[in-house]
């Protein structure tokens, strides 16, 4: 599932494929943009903000020459893929395609994208301004992230880390792995977490370590089955103490943890 590092990587793929190119065609397969035609528009850059992807474009002079942003949210199932012209689009079934952008050198295809919107770039904050500091962005501010987390002292740390208004980019995988490495139960209230700054700092380091690659690892190993400590490892032995890893619902998401290494709630 896409987390902050996956969206960051995706933005770089689109940057390499489309930046500086003038679009030769577009095909939107969502009702709100079905009549939109970006032919002749120039792609300026591709950027990410947490789990949001921002493709910034400029309209032709005869259409105002204005700066616009094509916004998409990947959530848990969205993806962008870049293909060479004429290459078969094989990443996902065709019925999941939401947008196609064509340029002379590449075709970008967006699958199962959410919250697709085309807005003036000057209004981007209306879509992403609510987000906390981006762990992989130039605005990263660990002190602000800690302040936002601490403002909800009764919330469980597992839920607080997933709240993108606190810090942008942490998904379920990193939530589980960070809390295991810190020895903190996911059900611990934020007020009882012994070192919020250390937790935030570790989250940022783990995401940053996985930038530029598609295999996410928190263990240091890229071998299949060895990339995580607890995530996806229900009933398997803890790599630290041998206790069976547990899986349970927390809020609207499942969580994985070691009941011995992460003291009971």
Backbone bond lengths (Angstrom), bond angles and torsions (degrees), N, CA, C in turn:
res aa  C-N    CA-C-N  psi(-1)  N-CA   C-N-CA  omega(-1)  CA-C   N-CA-C  phi
1 X - - - 1.449 - - 1.519 109.07 -
2 X 1.334 117.54 144.15 1.461 119.47 -177.43 1.517 112.39 -64.91
3 X 1.333 116.58 131.01 1.458 122.87 170.31 1.522 105.78 -121.75
4 X 1.318 116.71 -176.04 1.454 119.06 -173.87 1.509 114.51 -56.37
5 X 1.338 116.93 -39.18 1.461 119.38 -179.21 1.523 111.92 -70.70
6 X 1.337 116.69 -34.47 1.464 120.27 177.59 1.522 110.85 -65.32
7 X 1.337 116.87 -41.89 1.465 120.21 179.09 1.529 109.88 -68.19
8 X 1.329 116.87 -38.22 1.470 120.78 176.16 1.529 109.69 -59.54
9 X 1.322 116.80 -45.97 1.472 120.81 178.40 1.524 111.11 -62.04
10 X 1.332 116.17 -42.30 1.464 120.50 179.99 1.518 111.22 -61.47
11 X 1.336 116.06 -42.08 1.466 119.86 178.18 1.516 110.93 -60.14
12 X 1.343 117.25 -37.62 1.472 120.11 179.41 1.517 111.29 -69.85
13 X 1.324 117.95 -34.62 1.462 120.95 176.60 1.526 109.94 -61.66
14 X 1.328 116.80 -46.43 1.460 120.40 179.66 1.526 111.28 -68.75
15 X 1.320 116.81 -32.96 1.462 120.14 176.52 1.518 110.28 -60.86
16 X 1.318 116.99 -47.56 1.465 120.87 -179.49 1.525 111.59 -65.96
17 X 1.337 116.58 -35.42 1.454 120.10 -174.87 1.526 113.02 -80.36
18 X 1.334 117.54 -34.86 1.463 119.44 -167.88 1.521 115.90 -122.05
19 X 1.320 119.55 -20.96 1.464 119.97 -172.72 1.522 111.59 -57.50
20 X 1.324 115.60 128.70 1.461 121.86 -179.56 1.512 114.16 86.94
21 X 1.337 116.73 -7.52 1.467 119.98 -176.52 1.524 111.24 -86.73
22 X 1.316 114.95 149.25 1.457 120.73 172.30 1.525 107.85 -97.30
23 X 1.307 116.45 124.46 1.457 120.52 -175.45 1.519 111.04 -68.15
24 X 1.329 114.49 137.42 1.465 120.52 178.11 1.517 111.65 -100.27
25 X 1.313 117.21 -4.60 1.453 120.82 178.02 1.515 111.38 177.17
26 X 1.325 115.64 159.99 1.463 121.20 175.87 1.517 108.82 -148.67
27 X 1.323 115.21 154.05 1.464 121.08 -179.81 1.526 107.71 -144.96
28 X 1.330 116.11 106.76 1.463 120.94 178.56 1.522 109.15 -98.13
29 X 1.312 116.34 130.82 1.454 121.63 -177.37 1.523 110.72 -116.84
30 X 1.310 114.57 42.87 1.466 122.71 173.36 1.524 107.19 -132.64
31 X 1.323 118.18 142.96 1.472 120.35 -173.08 1.522 113.83 -55.89
32 X 1.323 118.55 -42.05 1.463 120.19 -172.63 1.523 113.51 -69.37
33 X 1.343 117.73 -17.69 1.462 120.32 -179.58 1.532 112.25 -124.84
34 X 1.316 116.50 13.64 1.462 120.54 -172.55 1.527 112.88 -57.74
35 X 1.319 118.34 -32.29 1.472 121.14 -177.79 1.524 112.96 -94.78
36 X 1.311 117.71 5.37 1.467 121.35 -176.70 1.521 111.00 -79.18
37 X 1.318 116.42 133.13 1.465 122.18 178.83 1.525 108.80 -125.88
38 X 1.324 115.79 115.98 1.462 120.62 -178.69 1.529 112.62 -100.53
39 X 1.302 117.34 15.40 1.458 120.20 177.41 1.526 110.33 -58.16
40 X 1.334 116.39 129.51 1.446 121.67 -179.70 1.519 114.14 90.52
41 X 1.321 117.29 -9.09 1.455 120.26 178.05 1.532 109.44 -77.35
42 X 1.324 116.57 148.77 1.462 121.84 -179.89 1.522 110.29 -104.96
43 X 1.311 115.72 133.27 1.469 120.96 177.45 1.528 108.18 -84.11
44 X 1.314 116.66 119.89 1.461 121.09 179.94 1.527 111.75 -87.38
45 X 1.301 116.38 -48.10 1.460 118.91 -179.90 1.520 110.60 -165.81
46 X 1.319 114.62 162.56 1.457 122.74 175.27 1.522 107.50 -120.10
47 X 1.331 116.22 128.58 1.463 120.12 -176.62 1.523 109.56 -137.77
48 X 1.329 115.54 162.47 1.457 120.66 176.99 1.520 109.04 -124.00
49 X 1.310 114.94 153.38 1.467 122.22 172.74 1.518 106.32 -140.89
50 X 1.325 116.91 103.31 1.454 119.91 -172.96 1.514 109.78 60.82
51 X 1.331 116.89 -120.31 1.463 121.32 179.32 1.529 112.07 -100.98
52 X 1.332 116.78 12.48 1.460 122.23 179.41 1.527 109.62 -100.03
53 X 1.314 116.63 140.40 1.458 121.37 177.35 1.521 108.89 -112.14
54 X 1.329 116.04 131.66 1.456 122.94 -175.22 1.521 109.54 -121.72
55 X 1.324 116.13 108.84 1.460 121.37 177.80 1.529 107.23 -100.47
56 X 1.314 116.14 112.22 1.463 121.11 -173.42 1.514 110.41 -96.93
57 X 1.337 116.13 131.40 1.452 122.75 -173.86 1.521 110.51 -133.88
58 X 1.331 115.27 164.84 1.456 121.86 174.27 1.522 108.26 -127.02
59 X 1.310 115.92 129.50 1.461 120.18 179.71 1.525 110.08 -75.14
60 X 1.335 118.25 157.26 1.472 120.94 179.06 1.530 111.22 -61.85
61 X 1.315 115.82 158.91 1.460 120.57 -178.42 1.522 111.88 -57.55
62 X 1.346 116.76 -37.55 1.462 119.19 -178.44 1.533 112.40 -73.71
63 X 1.349 116.21 -5.89 1.466 121.08 174.80 1.525 111.04 -113.58
64 X 1.329 115.85 17.91 1.453 119.94 175.22 1.506 115.35 108.45
65 X 1.353 117.39 -18.16 1.453 120.33 -179.82 1.515 113.60 56.96
66 X 1.324 116.89 36.29 1.466 121.60 -176.09 1.532 111.08 -95.70
67 X 1.325 115.12 159.18 1.465 121.23 177.51 1.525 109.84 -91.50
68 X 1.332 114.75 130.01 1.461 121.58 -178.94 1.523 109.69 -128.98
69 X 1.327 116.16 160.00 1.462 121.82 177.10 1.521 109.66 -127.49
70 X 1.330 115.36 127.38 1.458 121.07 172.40 1.527 106.26 -93.85
71 X 1.316 116.26 111.07 1.456 122.65 -176.42 1.523 110.77 -97.50
72 X 1.320 116.69 139.11 1.469 121.17 171.77 1.512 109.29 -144.76
73 X 1.311 115.27 148.64 1.461 121.96 176.81 1.525 107.26 -117.12
74 X 1.326 116.40 129.78 1.469 119.60 -176.36 1.520 112.83 -83.98
75 X 1.322 117.97 -21.45 1.466 122.29 -175.89 1.526 109.97 45.49
76 X 1.345 117.61 -132.00 1.461 119.76 -175.59 1.528 112.72 -98.33
77 X 1.343 117.33 -13.22 1.459 118.66 -170.28 1.522 114.29 -133.55
78 X 1.326 118.40 2.76 1.454 120.45 -178.00 1.520 112.44 -84.00
79 X 1.325 115.95 158.90 1.469 120.74 179.63 1.519 109.57 -162.22
80 X 1.333 115.80 148.25 1.461 123.58 167.97 1.524 107.94 -112.92
81 X 1.335 116.85 143.13 1.453 121.40 174.85 1.527 108.46 -133.80
82 X 1.315 116.23 143.64 1.465 121.54 177.16 1.520 108.62 -110.76
83 X 1.328 116.13 130.35 1.458 122.56 -179.23 1.521 110.28 -123.32
84 X 1.318 115.33 154.44 1.459 120.13 170.99 1.530 108.26 -74.26
85 X 1.338 118.31 148.71 1.464 119.90 177.03 1.528 110.75 -53.82
86 X 1.306 116.79 130.47 1.460 121.32 -179.36 1.510 114.60 89.05
87 X 1.334 117.55 -13.03 1.465 120.91 178.99 1.531 110.00 -72.86
88 X 1.321 116.85 145.67 1.460 121.82 179.97 1.527 110.14 -71.37
89 X 1.329 116.68 136.13 1.459 121.75 179.59 1.530 108.01 -86.51
90 X 1.288 116.79 92.36 1.460 120.46 -169.47 1.522 114.48 -108.63
91 X 1.313 118.70 2.78 1.467 120.26 -172.47 1.526 113.13 -68.77
92 X 1.318 117.02 -41.16 1.467 121.89 -176.45 1.526 108.80 -143.13
93 X 1.338 118.33 163.93 1.469 120.30 174.75 1.528 111.57 -59.67
94 X 1.317 116.13 147.27 1.460 121.46 -174.82 1.526 112.84 -61.52
95 X 1.335 117.92 -30.00 1.468 118.82 -176.97 1.526 112.38 -70.10
96 X 1.327 117.44 -9.45 1.468 120.87 178.14 1.530 112.52 -91.64
97 X 1.324 117.38 -5.78 1.469 120.19 -178.75 1.527 109.57 -69.70
98 X 1.331 114.93 131.08 1.467 120.90 179.21 1.528 112.44 -111.62
99 X 1.341 116.99 -26.33 1.460 119.52 179.58 1.524 109.22 -155.97
100 X 1.331 115.27 145.18 1.462 122.21 174.92 1.527 107.24 -129.67
101 X 1.329 116.18 128.09 1.460 121.75 177.40 1.523 107.68 -119.68
102 X 1.332 116.72 124.12 1.469 121.15 -176.74 1.529 110.05 -109.92
103 X 1.316 114.99 139.49 1.460 121.54 173.98 1.526 107.12 -136.85
104 X 1.337 118.52 170.78 1.467 119.16 179.95 1.527 113.63 -59.82
105 X 1.331 117.55 -29.63 1.464 118.92 -174.63 1.504 116.12 -108.70
106 X 1.345 118.39 -9.08 1.468 120.15 -175.88 1.515 110.50 -161.11
107 X 1.331 114.38 159.23 1.456 122.36 173.29 1.517 107.37 -123.99
108 X 1.323 117.29 122.42 1.462 121.94 178.00 1.516 108.74 -101.73
109 X 1.326 115.60 128.06 1.461 121.50 -177.11 1.528 108.40 -121.64
110 X 1.325 116.06 125.71 1.461 121.18 179.40 1.516 110.38 -104.05
111 X 1.328 116.14 123.62 1.466 122.26 -178.36 1.522 110.86 -106.69
112 X 1.318 115.61 133.82 1.476 122.80 172.28 1.528 111.60 48.59
113 X 1.314 116.04 41.62 1.468 120.39 179.11 1.526 110.29 -77.48
114 X 1.311 115.47 152.91 1.458 121.38 -179.21 1.522 109.84 -120.81
115 X 1.321 115.58 154.73 1.471 122.73 174.97 1.528 111.89 55.84
116 X 1.325 116.75 37.92 1.463 119.71 177.52 1.522 109.40 -64.36
117 X 1.323 115.27 129.57 1.463 120.32 179.91 1.512 109.24 -153.60
118 X 1.320 116.03 144.97 1.456 122.70 175.22 1.518 107.01 -115.49
119 X 1.337 115.85 113.03 1.466 120.52 -175.27 1.526 109.45 -133.38
120 X 1.345 118.07 158.65 1.465 119.37 172.78 1.535 109.78 -58.00
121 X 1.320 116.11 137.11 1.464 119.92 -178.43 1.525 111.38 -56.23
122 X 1.301 117.19 -32.75 1.464 120.72 179.36 1.519 112.48 -63.58
123 X 1.335 117.34 -14.87 1.462 121.35 -178.35 1.529 112.57 -106.49
124 X 1.332 117.96 14.25 1.468 120.68 -179.48 1.521 112.65 -54.03
125 X 1.323 116.79 -36.39 1.461 119.79 -176.62 1.522 112.25 -60.94
126 X 1.326 116.93 -21.71 1.468 119.07 178.30 1.527 111.30 -66.64
127 X 1.331 117.02 -20.48 1.458 121.39 -179.97 1.523 113.11 -105.05
128 X 1.332 117.56 -30.08 1.471 119.57 -175.94 1.522 113.30 -124.04
129 X 1.317 117.65 1.84 1.456 120.19 -176.27 1.516 113.90 -67.35
130 X 1.333 116.89 -19.23 1.467 120.04 -179.84 1.524 112.56 -79.13
131 X 1.325 117.16 -12.08 1.461 120.70 -174.78 1.522 111.84 -71.86
132 X 1.334 114.85 149.79 1.448 119.80 173.15 1.517 110.62 -76.31
133 X 1.327 117.61 -177.36 1.463 120.64 179.41 1.533 111.30 -55.25
134 X 1.327 115.84 137.15 1.462 122.65 -178.75 1.523 109.35 -83.22
135 X 1.327 116.82 119.60 1.456 120.53 -176.79 1.521 112.83 -59.24
136 X 1.323 118.17 -24.31 1.462 121.30 -179.38 1.523 112.02 -115.13
137 X 1.310 117.15 14.36 1.451 119.95 -175.74 1.512 113.29 -107.58
138 X 1.316 116.87 168.09 1.471 121.15 178.90 1.522 112.41 -67.04
139 X 1.346 116.49 -15.76 1.460 119.99 -179.39 1.525 112.36 -91.52
140 X 1.340 117.82 7.73 1.460 119.59 -175.73 1.525 110.92 -57.03
141 X 1.331 114.62 126.09 1.468 121.53 -177.52 1.527 107.16 -140.14
142 X 1.331 118.39 96.35 1.466 120.26 -176.75 1.518 113.72 -60.91
143 X 1.325 117.37 -34.19 1.457 119.71 179.37 1.530 111.22 -65.07
144 X 1.333 116.10 -39.54 1.463 120.10 178.34 1.526 110.67 -67.92
145 X 1.330 116.61 -38.14 1.465 120.08 177.86 1.525 110.51 -62.79
146 X 1.320 117.43 -43.74 1.464 121.55 177.89 1.525 110.11 -63.06
147 X 1.326 116.62 -42.39 1.467 120.22 179.93 1.523 110.79 -60.04
148 X 1.328 116.27 -43.52 1.471 119.67 -178.87 1.524 111.34 -67.17
149 X 1.315 117.31 -40.47 1.465 120.12 177.31 1.532 110.41 -62.67
150 X 1.314 116.00 -46.61 1.463 121.00 -176.69 1.529 112.54 -65.68
151 X 1.319 117.02 -19.29 1.468 120.78 179.32 1.523 112.18 -71.12
152 X 1.356 117.31 -8.53 1.471 121.85 178.98 1.527 108.57 -125.39
153 X 1.322 117.66 67.64 1.462 121.67 -170.26 1.525 115.11 -63.95
154 X 1.324 117.73 -25.46 1.461 119.98 -176.22 1.523 113.41 -92.11
155 X 1.310 116.90 -7.72 1.468 120.59 179.15 1.520 109.52 -76.02
156 X 1.331 117.69 146.84 1.459 119.22 176.70 1.529 109.04 -68.23
157 X 1.316 116.30 146.78 1.464 119.79 -178.59 1.524 110.12 -64.64
158 X 1.338 117.31 -30.72 1.464 119.10 178.30 1.515 112.38 -62.28
159 X 1.328 116.58 -42.09 1.464 120.16 178.84 1.521 111.38 -75.18
160 X 1.322 116.55 -36.42 1.464 120.29 -177.25 1.526 111.95 -64.73
161 X 1.329 116.65 -37.77 1.470 119.53 179.86 1.523 111.83 -67.09
162 X 1.326 116.73 -27.83 1.466 120.14 -179.98 1.524 112.84 -84.14
163 X 1.312 117.13 -13.23 1.459 121.10 -179.54 1.525 108.43 -75.81
164 X 1.310 116.40 109.33 1.465 121.22 -174.89 1.523 112.87 -67.22
165 X 1.318 117.30 -12.05 1.468 120.30 175.55 1.527 111.07 -75.10
166 X 1.317 116.69 -17.80 1.464 120.90 177.98 1.525 111.35 -87.90
167 X 1.305 115.80 -52.01 1.458 122.39 174.50 1.515 107.04 -153.76
168 X 1.316 116.43 139.05 1.455 121.69 -169.40 1.524 111.78 -100.33
169 X 1.332 115.45 121.84 1.455 119.55 174.36 1.509 115.69 131.76
170 X 1.339 118.16 -21.19 1.460 120.72 -179.34 1.521 109.88 -78.30
171 X 1.332 116.36 127.82 1.452 122.60 173.52 1.513 109.59 -113.82
172 X 1.315 116.23 -170.46 1.458 120.81 -172.60 1.529 112.59 -63.16
173 X 1.321 117.08 -37.84 1.465 119.83 -179.82 1.531 110.28 -60.95
174 X 1.319 116.72 -52.91 1.454 119.37 -176.83 1.524 111.59 -68.46
175 X 1.323 117.39 -33.62 1.463 119.57 175.71 1.523 109.99 -56.35
176 X 1.332 116.32 -51.77 1.469 120.30 -177.76 1.520 111.79 -63.47
177 X 1.309 116.57 -43.52 1.458 120.14 -175.46 1.523 112.28 -70.61
178 X 1.321 117.13 -41.63 1.467 120.71 179.22 1.523 110.11 -61.32
179 X 1.330 116.93 -46.20 1.461 119.64 -177.03 1.528 111.58 -67.55
180 X 1.325 117.14 -34.40 1.467 118.23 174.49 1.521 110.53 -63.48
181 X 1.309 116.66 -48.64 1.458 120.38 -177.16 1.528 111.89 -64.03
182 X 1.317 116.97 -28.16 1.463 120.72 178.33 1.527 111.80 -88.69
183 X 1.335 117.85 -6.86 1.456 120.70 -179.85 1.511 113.74 69.49
184 X 1.332 116.44 32.68 1.462 122.11 -175.74 1.527 109.73 -115.09
185 X 1.311 117.12 131.27 1.463 120.92 175.60 1.525 109.57 -66.85
186 X 1.338 117.93 140.01 1.472 120.01 178.35 1.521 112.63 -61.34
187 X 1.353 118.35 -20.72 1.452 122.09 -177.49 1.535 112.74 -91.27
188 X 1.309 117.45 2.43 1.459 120.78 178.72 1.526 110.38 -66.25
189 X 1.331 119.33 129.50 1.468 119.75 174.95 1.536 109.71 -62.05
190 X 1.307 116.17 147.23 1.468 120.52 -179.30 1.521 110.79 -52.97
191 X 1.310 117.49 -39.44 1.468 120.84 -177.44 1.522 112.78 -62.93
192 X 1.355 117.05 -22.56 1.462 120.89 -176.16 1.526 113.29 -98.91
193 X 1.336 117.16 -0.50 1.464 119.94 177.42 1.524 108.23 -71.16
194 X 1.328 117.78 123.22 1.475 119.52 -171.77 1.524 115.30 -65.15
195 X 1.330 118.02 -28.86 1.466 119.36 -175.62 1.521 109.06 -148.01
196 X 1.329 115.39 84.25 1.470 119.07 -179.23 1.517 111.62 -61.56
197 X 1.323 116.76 -39.27 1.465 120.25 -178.99 1.523 110.62 -62.71
198 X 1.333 117.54 -39.87 1.455 120.75 178.23 1.521 111.86 -65.97
199 X 1.338 116.30 -37.24 1.467 120.81 178.33 1.518 110.57 -65.63
200 X 1.326 116.10 -46.23 1.463 121.30 178.72 1.526 110.82 -62.65
201 X 1.314 116.86 -44.43 1.463 120.28 -179.59 1.509 112.67 -62.35
202 X 1.337 116.91 -39.52 1.462 120.35 178.77 1.526 110.73 -66.07
203 X 1.326 117.36 -41.65 1.466 120.56 178.33 1.527 110.50 -57.43
204 X 1.317 116.25 -44.96 1.462 119.71 -179.04 1.524 111.15 -64.63
205 X 1.313 117.24 -41.24 1.469 120.36 -178.80 1.517 111.83 -66.09
206 X 1.332 117.40 -38.09 1.468 120.63 -179.79 1.534 110.83 -67.05
207 X 1.323 117.05 -44.86 1.462 119.09 177.80 1.516 111.28 -63.14
208 X 1.339 116.16 -44.15 1.461 120.04 -178.89 1.523 111.48 -62.42
209 X 1.338 116.73 -35.15 1.466 120.22 -179.31 1.514 112.31 -66.83
210 X 1.330 117.07 -23.36 1.466 120.56 -177.11 1.526 113.46 -99.85
211 X 1.329 116.94 2.14 1.467 118.72 175.49 1.518 109.83 -62.18
212 X 1.322 115.66 141.28 1.457 120.03 174.62 1.516 114.56 86.67
213 X 1.338 117.77 0.67 1.469 119.91 175.76 1.525 108.24 -140.47
214 X 1.318 115.60 154.19 1.455 120.51 -175.48 1.525 112.71 -92.75
215 X 1.320 117.49 -19.71 1.462 120.67 175.87 1.521 108.72 -85.23
216 X 1.325 116.31 116.22 1.456 120.84 -179.20 1.523 109.23 -88.77
217 X 1.305 116.85 124.59 1.459 121.57 -179.78 1.514 110.18 -132.81
218 X 1.327 115.43 134.38 1.460 120.79 173.52 1.524 111.14 -112.00
219 X 1.319 116.54 -5.77 1.465 121.19 -177.74 1.523 112.75 -96.48
220 X 1.326 116.43 -16.96 1.455 120.85 -174.90 1.516 112.65 98.75
221 X 1.341 116.53 -10.08 1.466 121.09 178.66 1.523 109.95 -103.50
222 X 1.319 115.76 141.21 1.466 120.93 176.37 1.520 111.65 -104.74
223 X 1.328 117.29 5.87 1.459 121.26 179.73 1.528 110.31 -75.10
224 X 1.312 116.06 142.24 1.462 121.52 -178.97 1.527 110.04 -57.15
225 X 1.337 115.18 132.82 1.449 120.23 179.76 1.512 114.64 84.31
226 X 1.329 116.89 -1.88 1.466 120.07 -177.19 1.529 112.61 -123.93
227 X 1.316 117.07 13.79 1.464 119.85 -171.72 1.525 114.16 -90.79
228 X 1.330 118.66 -12.98 1.461 120.57 -178.59 1.520 111.00 -132.08
229 X 1.330 114.93 158.92 1.460 121.14 176.78 1.521 111.54 -87.61
230 X 1.337 116.62 -46.44 1.467 119.59 -177.63 1.522 113.09 -127.99
231 X 1.323 117.79 -32.13 1.465 119.96 -173.92 1.528 111.30 -61.20
232 X 1.332 115.70 128.59 1.461 121.04 178.83 1.516 114.42 72.92
233 X 1.341 118.39 13.69 1.463 120.88 -172.88 1.541 112.08 -118.59
234 X 1.311 117.81 34.86 1.468 120.89 -179.37 1.530 111.55 -53.36
235 X 1.329 115.58 132.24 1.465 125.69 177.66 1.526 114.09 72.83
236 X 1.326 117.48 -4.51 1.459 119.90 175.81 1.532 109.46 -84.09
237 X 1.331 117.79 155.92 1.470 119.72 -177.08 1.524 112.32 -70.24
238 X 1.324 115.15 138.89 1.463 121.02 175.37 1.518 108.95 -58.68
239 X 1.301 116.58 136.44 1.468 121.00 -179.01 1.535 110.70 -69.28
240 X 1.312 117.25 -16.22 1.456 120.55 -177.95 1.528 112.07 -97.12
241 X 1.356 117.41 -45.18 1.466 119.43 -172.46 1.522 114.66 -124.67
242 X 1.336 118.14 -10.41 1.456 120.67 177.94 1.514 115.29 90.78
243 X 1.321 118.32 -8.61 1.462 121.71 177.99 1.534 109.82 -66.81
244 X 1.337 116.29 145.59 1.465 119.95 -179.66 1.527 110.65 -65.93
245 X 1.320 116.64 130.53 1.463 122.27 176.88 1.521 108.74 -68.95
246 X 1.323 115.53 139.19 1.467 120.67 -179.73 1.526 110.89 -109.15
247 X 1.321 114.03 158.19 1.464 121.61 179.31 1.524 107.76 -134.48
248 X 1.313 115.55 133.26 1.462 119.68 -178.56 1.521 109.05 -156.29
249 X 1.323 116.72 157.81 1.452 120.79 177.99 1.523 110.06 -75.69
250 X 1.313 115.39 139.95 1.465 122.84 174.32 1.513 106.27 -137.21
251 X 1.335 115.84 109.23 1.453 118.51 -172.95 1.517 109.06 66.77
252 X 1.326 116.52 -129.52 1.459 120.57 -179.71 1.524 112.25 -97.35
253 X 1.323 117.72 5.21 1.464 121.25 -176.73 1.518 109.93 -125.94
254 X 1.314 116.23 160.05 1.456 120.21 174.22 1.523 108.69 -86.69
255 X 1.303 115.57 156.81 1.455 119.76 176.24 1.516 108.94 -135.12
256 X 1.314 115.37 149.73 1.457 122.89 176.92 1.521 107.75 -116.63
257 X 1.342 116.55 139.85 1.456 119.09 178.48 1.525 110.03 -160.56
258 X 1.311 114.90 162.77 1.464 121.73 176.25 1.531 106.97 -101.75
259 X 1.325 118.30 116.54 1.473 119.94 -176.83 1.523 113.33 -65.82
260 X 1.342 118.27 -19.47 1.463 120.01 178.54 1.518 111.64 -87.71
261 X 1.331 117.86 -42.88 1.471 120.96 -177.93 1.525 112.61 -79.91
262 X 1.338 116.29 -21.83 1.457 121.09 179.39 1.524 107.52 -119.76
263 X 1.321 117.20 94.52 1.479 122.46 -171.21 1.512 113.34 -46.20
264 X 1.326 115.04 145.25 1.459 121.74 -175.46 1.517 111.47 -57.76
265 X 1.321 113.83 149.51 1.471 120.17 179.82 1.522 110.67 -69.88
